[in-house]
Amino acid sequence: MPIEDIHQLISELEKHGELKRVKVEVDSELEIAEIMRREMYSDGPAILFENVKGFDMPVLGNAFGSMKRLEIALEMTDFTEIGKRITEMTRMEIPSGFLNKIKKLPELSKMSNSFPKQESSGPVTEFTSASASFDELPILKSWPNDAGKFITLGLVATKHPETGVRNLGTYRIQILDKTHALMHWQKHKRGADHSEISKDKGEKIPVAIIIGGEPATIFSSIAPVPEGLDKYLFAGITRKEGIKTVKCKTIDVDVPANAEIVLEGYVDPSDLRDEGPFGDHTGYYTPVEPYPTFTLTGIMKRKNPIYVTTVVGKPILEDAYIGKVIERSFLPLVQMFHPEVRDFSMPAAGWFQGFAIISIKKRYPGQAKKVMMGLWGMGQLALTKMFVVVDEDINVHDINDVIWAITTRADAARDTIIINNTPTDTLDPASPLVNLGSKMGIDATQKTKEEGYEREIQKPVKVDDETRKLVDSRWSQYEL
Ligand SMILES: Cc1cc2nc3c(=O)[nH]c(=O)nc-3n(C[C@H](O)[C@H](O)[C@H](O)COP(=O)(O)O)c2cc1C
């Protein structure tokens, strides 16, 4: 049985020595965030703060802050499995004929196991009220110059106003007062798109902010799943079992039944106010920018909810590990569109949208550039600032191997492309304008005659088999 909720996750993490409890009183204003950062920078455990000043609700931090914890949470060690499950579904031909249909039944039912199931109640409906306040929650202030308290691991549920396809996106939310907040969905994200469509219709958009849920649902909210694919279905595919949903009480939005807390309300896309500054993933304070307001209309929660949070800042913090899982899980999908791609890495220091390395099996001239241009047109990869494309013999996860490829196979003038005035990540502190900047691509693959490289292609040095075997067999004699 996959992990159902945060309470079960806590006991699993504890069982594996991956969680510690802090019993002394701690402050949600700056203190908890600093403890969480120190533990993340020193490879520490997840932390359950049991005694938070002024609140009777515990706070869980760094729950997904290591590959081991993510393996426990998502119950797998090879995260490419997630992408493989999706690509397998697209390969499944529709059976014709009665016998073929029967033969395909196990595969079809495996798929339908992943569908979300609507329930009339669930743990999160234990307490519901139309009068709610953000003051009930131990929301953190993370950095001294942050504009205030921010929900940092809220799953923001919206419905596409025309197709009804459900989305979850993790966007930070700045608290303004008891019932108002600012929704930081960046321009290129699905939540922002839903909101813009509502704005065009002259409407406000119903929004639920979810705290907690199945680990796979939390992961699904961060994963860059293309519009059209229901994020609740994606969560079910990730955990191989559909999640249970319930309806909100004051708005028409479905939410995970196993959540800890659901904050119901709506975003008014026409009511923009100054959001930020906020100490961000890049390691800098993102300056003030206008974002739309969220108004709280109700709350659903468990009897004993746990507030789940994260802290961002200069890499490497918790988000880096989640990003690694996204990188692994989307590799099969990248390969579906670009079969020459062998591997793919987004080093955490580049806060994911900054820098990516792709290895390919090159078969024709200019192929590295074709891959770059393809990926710059693919979902959130469109926001990646720099791509380096290498040959398949280069290990994309070994930065020394990558630097060796760049410095021995790329010529700066010939193999660097710069494209100006492209969409960039909203958080990029270096782009000339917010959301608009340039891309750099380095083709660090070996150039061929067809690509105009007239020189002799130099062979990489490699030990011969005979010498390698000799040294292997005598290794202990050298007493090194
Ligand atoms: C801890 C954390 C905080 C995030 N905060 C934001 C945010 O404030 N705004 C935003 O647009 N994306 C934010 N993201 C990234 C989105 O969650 C991510 O791009 C996701 O794929 C968006 O989902 P969507 O494609 O459905 O919009 C955050 C990610 C993490 C891990």
Ligand as a Chemical Component Dictionary entry (heavy atoms), coordinates in Angstrom:
data_LIG
# 
_chem_comp.id                   LIG 
_chem_comp.type                 NON-POLYMER 
_chem_comp.pdbx_formal_charge   0 
_chem_comp.three_letter_code    LIG 
# 
loop_
_chem_comp_atom.comp_id 
_chem_comp_atom.atom_id 
_chem_comp_atom.alt_atom_id 
_chem_comp_atom.type_symbol 
_chem_comp_atom.charge 
_chem_comp_atom.model_Cartn_x 
_chem_comp_atom.model_Cartn_y 
_chem_comp_atom.model_Cartn_z 
_chem_comp_atom.pdbx_ordinal 
LIG C1  C1  C 0 9.258 24.836 -2.633  1  
LIG C2  C2  C 0 8.806 25.305 -3.976  2  
LIG C3  C3  C 0 8.230 26.563 -4.120  3  
LIG C4  C4  C 0 7.804 27.010 -5.360  4  
LIG N1  N1  N 0 7.263 28.247 -5.469  5  
LIG C5  C5  C 0 6.791 28.680 -6.667  6  
LIG C6  C6  C 0 6.163 29.937 -6.780  7  
LIG O1  O1  O 0 6.055 30.700 -5.820  8  
LIG N2  N2  N 0 5.661 30.300 -7.999  9  
LIG C7  C7  C 0 5.752 29.489 -9.091  10 
LIG O2  O2  O 0 5.247 29.839 -10.156 11 
LIG N3  N3  N 0 6.390 28.288 -9.017  12 
LIG C8  C8  C 0 6.892 27.867 -7.835  13 
LIG N4  N4  N 0 7.506 26.642 -7.730  14 
LIG C9  C9  C 0 7.654 25.819 -8.944  15 
LIG C10 C10 C 0 6.348 25.157 -9.332  16 
LIG O3  O3  O 0 5.806 24.432 -8.260  17 
LIG C11 C11 C 0 6.568 24.239 -10.509 18 
LIG O4  O4  O 0 7.025 24.997 -11.599 19 
LIG C12 C12 C 0 5.353 23.433 -10.886 20 
LIG O5  O5  O 0 5.655 22.586 -11.964 21 
LIG C13 C13 C 0 4.215 24.335 -11.253 22 
LIG O6  O6  O 0 3.118 23.565 -11.596 23 
LIG P1  P1  P 0 2.261 23.928 -12.889 24 
LIG O7  O7  O 0 3.106 23.522 -14.049 25 
LIG O8  O8  O 0 1.085 23.085 -12.732 26 
LIG O9  O9  O 0 1.990 25.362 -12.832 27 
LIG C14 C14 C 0 7.951 26.186 -6.498  28 
LIG C15 C15 C 0 8.534 24.926 -6.354  29 
LIG C16 C16 C 0 8.959 24.483 -5.108  30 
LIG C17 C17 C 0 9.589 23.144 -4.980  31 
# 
loop_
_chem_comp_bond.comp_id 
_chem_comp_bond.atom_id_1 
_chem_comp_bond.atom_id_2 
_chem_comp_bond.value_order 
_chem_comp_bond.pdbx_ordinal 
LIG C1  C2  SING 1  
LIG C2  C3  SING 2  
LIG C2  C16 DOUB 3  
LIG C3  C4  DOUB 4  
LIG C4  N1  SING 5  
LIG C4  C14 SING 6  
LIG N1  C5  DOUB 7  
LIG C5  C6  SING 8  
LIG C5  C8  SING 9  
LIG C6  O1  DOUB 10 
LIG C6  N2  SING 11 
LIG N2  C7  SING 12 
LIG C7  O2  DOUB 13 
LIG C7  N3  SING 14 
LIG N3  C8  DOUB 15 
LIG C8  N4  SING 16 
LIG N4  C9  SING 17 
LIG N4  C14 SING 18 
LIG C9  C10 SING 19 
LIG C10 O3  SING 20 
LIG C10 C11 SING 21 
LIG C11 O4  SING 22 
LIG C11 C12 SING 23 
LIG C12 O5  SING 24 
LIG C12 C13 SING 25 
LIG C13 O6  SING 26 
LIG O6  P1  SING 27 
LIG P1  O7  DOUB 28 
LIG P1  O8  SING 29 
LIG P1  O9  SING 30 
LIG C14 C15 DOUB 31 
LIG C15 C16 SING 32 
LIG C16 C17 SING 33 
# 
